[in-house]
Amino acid sequence: MRRLRGPRRLDALLPLLPPIRWSDPSGRDVWIEGPSGSEPQGHLSLAIGDPNGSYTAFSFGADSPLTYSSPFGVAGTVYEDTTLGGAIQPGSYLVTSPAEDAEVVWNLRQLVGGPNPFTSNGGSYTIGNTCRDFTRENWSAISGAGVGTPAPPPFTPGHIGNKSSSVPFLSSSTQD
């Protein structure tokens, strides 16, 4: 155990502090967030920032007003999700640096207004191409690129009680 020097024996408090590997002085992270407010049960978005402060989230959804996108159905686009505060999904939290956050946000902002780049029918909001698919594919790309360090999420009192706390992360994309 590390010993702190000084007039007080602060090292006695060290067991009460979170492990250093989970410390993030910038407060910036990446996580998957469930629905909040009026968002439908099963909604997912990818969030970047401080879950207890300022953050940005991105998702994929049907265009409004609804428009037909041949041959697959309703047109959909990537958008910046402004309904924040959903529960952090289990197993989906990365502690990141400010530089990593800036890169993730920049890349996601390039997608806003366009189709989901991960599917062959990217412009249609349909089974296999929903907010859940978009979020999971981006999560896989980000974590697979070595961005951040997996960690348990911090306590987020503003997110408690949201309907997403009971949404299983691996459930089918047909729940959107």
C-alpha positions as CSV (number, residue, x, y, z in Angstrom):
1,M,0.0,0.0,0.0
2,R,1.2,3.5,-0.8
3,R,2.1,5.7,2.2
4,L,1.2,9.4,2.0
5,R,3.5,11.8,3.8
6,G,2.2,14.7,5.9
7,P,1.0,15.6,9.3
8,R,-2.0,13.3,9.2
9,R,-2.2,9.5,8.7
10,L,-4.2,9.7,5.4
11,D,-3.0,6.3,4.3
12,A,-5.6,4.8,6.7
13,L,-8.2,6.1,4.4
14,L,-6.8,4.5,1.3
15,P,-8.8,1.3,1.6
16,L,-12.0,3.4,1.3
17,L,-11.0,4.9,-2.0
18,P,-11.7,3.3,-5.4
19,P,-8.7,1.4,-7.0
20,I,-6.4,3.7,-8.9
21,R,-7.0,1.9,-12.1
22,W,-10.6,3.0,-12.0
23,S,-9.7,6.6,-11.3
24,D,-10.5,9.1,-14.0
25,P,-9.7,12.7,-13.0
26,S,-11.2,14.0,-16.3
27,G,-14.5,12.5,-15.5
28,R,-14.8,11.5,-19.2
29,D,-16.0,8.1,-20.2
30,V,-17.9,6.1,-22.9
31,W,-20.9,3.9,-22.0
32,I,-24.1,2.4,-23.3
33,E,-27.2,4.1,-21.9
34,G,-30.8,2.8,-21.8
35,P,-34.0,4.8,-22.3
36,S,-34.8,8.0,-20.4
37,G,-37.9,10.2,-20.3
38,S,-40.2,9.4,-23.2
39,E,-37.9,7.1,-25.1
40,P,-39.3,3.6,-25.7
41,Q,-38.5,0.6,-23.5
42,G,-35.4,-1.1,-25.0
43,H,-33.9,2.1,-26.5
44,L,-30.1,2.3,-26.4
45,S,-27.7,5.1,-27.2
46,L,-23.9,5.5,-27.0
47,A,-22.9,8.2,-24.5
48,I,-19.6,10.0,-24.1
49,G,-18.6,12.3,-21.2
50,D,-19.4,12.4,-17.5
51,P,-22.5,10.4,-16.5
52,N,-22.9,12.7,-13.5
53,G,-22.3,15.9,-15.5
54,S,-22.1,17.0,-19.1
55,Y,-22.2,14.3,-21.8
56,T,-23.3,13.7,-25.4
57,A,-25.1,10.6,-26.7
58,F,-25.8,9.2,-30.2
59,S,-28.3,6.7,-31.6
60,F,-30.1,5.6,-34.7
61,G,-33.9,6.0,-35.3
62,A,-36.7,6.2,-37.7
63,D,-37.0,9.6,-39.5
64,S,-39.8,11.9,-38.4
65,P,-42.1,12.3,-40.3
66,L,-41.9,8.7,-41.3
67,T,-40.8,8.2,-44.9
68,Y,-40.6,5.0,-46.9
69,S,-37.2,3.7,-47.8
70,S,-37.3,1.1,-50.6
71,P,-37.0,-1.8,-50.4
72,F,-36.6,-2.2,-46.6
73,G,-39.2,0.0,-45.0
74,V,-39.0,3.2,-43.0
75,A,-36.0,5.6,-43.5
76,G,-33.7,6.0,-40.5
77,T,-30.8,8.2,-39.6
78,V,-28.1,8.6,-36.9
79,Y,-28.9,11.4,-34.5
80,E,-27.6,13.1,-31.4
81,D,-29.8,11.9,-28.6
82,T,-30.8,14.7,-26.4
83,T,-33.0,12.7,-24.0
84,L,-30.2,11.9,-21.5
85,G,-30.2,10.1,-18.1
86,G,-31.0,6.4,-18.9
87,A,-29.4,3.7,-16.8
88,I,-25.9,2.6,-17.7
89,Q,-26.1,-0.9,-19.2
90,P,-24.2,-3.7,-17.4
91,G,-20.8,-4.5,-18.8
92,S,-20.7,-1.4,-21.0
93,Y,-18.5,1.2,-19.4
94,L,-15.1,2.4,-20.5
95,V,-12.9,4.9,-18.6
96,T,-11.3,7.1,-21.3
97,S,-9.0,10.0,-21.7
98,P,-10.2,13.4,-22.9
99,A,-8.4,12.8,-26.2
100,E,-10.2,9.4,-26.7
101,D,-13.5,11.1,-25.9
102,A,-12.8,13.8,-28.5
103,E,-12.0,11.3,-31.1
104,V,-15.1,9.2,-30.4
105,V,-17.4,12.3,-30.4
106,W,-15.8,13.6,-33.6
107,N,-16.3,10.2,-35.4
108,L,-19.9,9.9,-34.3
109,R,-20.8,13.5,-35.3
110,Q,-19.6,12.6,-38.8
111,L,-22.4,10.0,-38.9
112,V,-25.2,12.3,-37.8
113,G,-27.9,12.7,-40.4
114,G,-26.7,9.7,-42.4
115,P,-27.5,6.0,-42.4
116,N,-26.1,3.3,-40.0
117,P,-22.7,2.5,-41.5
118,F,-22.7,-1.0,-40.1
119,T,-25.5,-2.5,-42.2
120,S,-26.1,-3.1,-45.9
121,N,-29.5,-1.5,-45.5
122,G,-28.1,1.4,-43.5
123,G,-30.8,3.8,-44.5
124,S,-33.8,1.8,-43.3
125,Y,-34.9,1.4,-39.7
126,T,-35.9,-2.2,-39.5
127,I,-35.1,-5.5,-37.8
128,G,-31.3,-5.8,-37.6
129,N,-30.9,-2.0,-38.0
130,T,-32.2,-0.3,-34.9
131,C,-30.9,1.9,-32.2
132,R,-29.7,-1.3,-30.4
133,D,-27.8,-2.5,-33.4
134,F,-26.2,0.9,-34.1
135,T,-25.2,1.3,-30.5
136,R,-23.8,-2.3,-30.1
137,E,-21.8,-2.1,-33.4
138,N,-20.3,1.3,-32.4
139,W,-19.5,-0.1,-28.9
140,S,-17.8,-3.1,-30.5
141,A,-15.8,-0.9,-32.8
142,I,-14.7,1.5,-30.0
143,S,-13.8,-1.2,-27.5
144,G,-12.2,-3.4,-30.2
145,A,-9.9,-0.5,-31.2
146,G,-8.5,-0.4,-27.7
147,V,-10.2,2.8,-26.6
148,G,-10.5,3.1,-22.9
149,T,-10.3,0.6,-20.1
150,P,-13.4,-1.5,-19.0
151,A,-14.5,-0.6,-15.5
152,P,-17.6,-0.6,-13.3
153,P,-19.6,2.6,-13.8
154,P,-19.7,5.2,-11.1
155,F,-22.7,5.7,-8.9
156,T,-25.1,7.8,-11.0
157,P,-28.0,8.9,-8.7
158,G,-29.7,10.8,-11.6
159,H,-30.0,7.6,-13.6
160,I,-31.6,5.4,-10.9
161,G,-35.1,4.4,-11.4
162,N,-35.2,4.8,-15.2
163,K,-37.0,2.1,-17.0
164,S,-33.8,0.9,-18.7
165,S,-32.5,-0.6,-15.5
166,S,-34.4,-3.8,-16.2
167,V,-33.6,-4.0,-20.0
168,P,-31.2,-6.9,-20.7
169,F,-28.2,-5.7,-22.8
170,L,-28.3,-8.8,-25.0
171,S,-32.0,-8.8,-25.8
172,S,-33.2,-8.8,-29.4
173,S,-33.2,-5.7,-31.6
174,T,-36.9,-6.3,-32.3
175,Q,-37.7,-4.6,-28.9
176,D,-37.2,-1.1,-30.3
